[in-house]
Amino acid sequence: MILRSFLHGDPIAISYLFGCGGKACCAVVDPVGEIEPYLAVAEATGMRILYVIDTHLHADHLSAGRRLASAASAEYVLFAGSDAAQPFRGVRDRSSLSLGNVAAEFIHTPGHTPEHVCVLVSDRTRSAEPWFVLSGHTLMVGDVGRTELAGAAEDGARVLFRSLQRLKSLPDHVEVLPGAFAGSACGKRLSGKPASTIGFEKRHNAAFRIDDERDFVRMMLEDIPVPPPQAAELRSLNAGFARP
């Protein structure tokens, strides 16, 4: 298993490259900004980028997903039900992609946005058990994703609550690698630490540890932050319906 993370300061975001060095193939998740760093890491580690995955249609920044996929001759991947322009490879809940000895399983986790997916990653040379989850903006370190950027806040909160229960069912040792950290507009109580575990977040993440749906919705509707500038326009651009 090879894993590299890319921390971005403007916008606040985290991208990932992961794959199988033995079989020389990898995927990139939620790329932002210039595409050269991803291509350079793939070349340095001797891997070909087969897939470029966006966990959701972002509303706080412009995705580099389609540009990177084109440059790397890779498949661009979104949830199959995404309201987005073709071409993209649509994945469904519990479908998976193989990267040599590495397996990426998709969990549909709507709430932050309707099409959001998390990517559960296993290294089959070590264990069939999942090692980490690329949780996008569904579950972050210290908080969960806001729910009003792609719909009604209360409706999104109810859906997100159910999605979070699926992540809670993962083993406590599974690492949480989110799509943002402190400073992002997509959460109110985000930590500056860019990684955690399911077990730690179940104990210390105020929103994630709530077990009652009504209490969760009530908390999510308190002090909703100001939306990112041009959120709707950014989602439309990332969906491929307009040119930047």
C-alpha positions, 0 to 999 in steps of 0.5 A, a space after each residue: 500500500 502506498 498512501 500520500 496526502 496533500 494538505 491545501 491552504 487555499 482552499 482548506 482541503 485534503 486530497 489523497 493518492 493511494 494504491 498498490 506499488 506492487 501492481 503499479 496502479 493508484 487512485 486520487 481522491 478529491 484533487 484540488 488546484 494544480 494537477 502536477 503534484 499528483 502526476 509527480 507523486 504517481 511517477 515518483 512511486 512508479 504508479 499509473 493513476 487509474 481512477 480520479 474520485 470526487 467524494 461529492 460535488 464540492 461547493 467550497 472550491 473548484 475540483 481538479 478531478 476532471 482535469 486530472 483524469 483527462 491528463 492521466 488518461 484515468 476514469 473520473 468517478 462519482 456516485 452513480 446518482 450524481 446530477 452531473 454531466 457525463 462522462 464519469 464512471 458511476 459507482 453505487 453503494 457497496 460497489 468497489 474498485 480494485 487497485 492491484 492488492 488494494 480494494 476501494 469500497 464505496 459507501 453512499 453517505 448522503 447528507 452533506 450532499 445527496 451524492 456523497 460517498 466515502 471510500 473504505 480502503 483495504 490492503 489485501 496483502 495485510 488483511 481483508 479488514 478495512 484499514 482506513 476510510 476516506 470520509 470526505 465531508 461526511 465525517 471530519 476530525 472533530 465535526 461532521 459536514 454541514 447539511 444546507 449547501 445542496 438542499 434544506 438543512 433539516 432534511 439533510 441533517 436527518 439523512 446525514 444522521 443515518 449515514 453516520 450510523 453506517 460509519 459508526 458500525 465500522 471497527 473502532 481502529 479504522 482510520 478516518 482520513 477526511 477531506 478538510 481540517 480546521 479553517 474549512 467552511 464545511 464544518 464548525 468545530 474542525 480540528 487542525 489534526 488531519 486524521 483520526 479513528 472511528 473509535 476516537 471520533 465516537 468518543 470525542 466528536 460532539 456531533 458524531 457521538 449523538 445517538 438520538 436523531 432529534 438531538 442530532 438535527 437540533 444540534 446541526 441547525 444551531 449556528 449554521 455558518 455563512 455559506 461559502 461564496 458562490 456555493 451553488 455556482 461552484 457545485 454547478 461548475 464541478 458537475 460539469 454544467 459550466 466552464 470555469 
